[in-house]
Amino acid sequence: MNLALKLRRFVVSEEGPTAVEYAVMLALIVIGCLVAIQSLGTNTNATFDKIANSMK
């Protein structure tokens, strides 16, 4: 209940631009994380392929 009240006060207050800035920052962080995870996955896959080929 307390969280809902705080959320309602936040939405009603004049901190709209701040919320937009936080949303943009969150989107950039998520994009950065996805790029890092994809790169890590690609490098890991290449390493395992190299190990598998050396064991043949």
N, C-alpha and C positions, 0 to 999 in steps of 0.2 A: 504494500500500500504506500509506504514511504517513497519507494522508487518511482512509482507512478506519479505521485505528487511532484517530486523533483523534476521528472521528465516534463510534466505539464508546465511547470514554472519556466523551465528552460525554453520550451517551444514558444511560450507566450512572450517571454522577455525579448528585449531588443538585441539579443546576441546572435541573430541570424547570420550575419557575415562571419562571425567566429565559427559557427557550426559548419558553414560552407568551407572555410579554410581547413577545419579538421577533416572534413570529408575528402577534400583534395589531397591532404597529406596522407590519409589512410589509403586512398587509391594509389598514390605513388609508392607507398610502402608495400602494398600488396603486389603491385607490378614488379617492384624490385625483388621481392621474395620469389615470385614465380620465375623470373629470369634466372635467379641464382639456383633455384631447385632444378630447373631444366638443364642448366649448365653442369651442375653436379651430377645429375642423372646421366647425361651424355658422357661425361668423363668416366664415370663409374662403369658404364656399359662398355666403353672402349677398353678399359683396364681388364674387365672380366673376359672380353673377347680375346685380348692378347694372351692372357693366362690360359684360356681354353685352347687356343691354337698352339701354344708352346707345349701343352701336355699331349698333343696328338702324336 
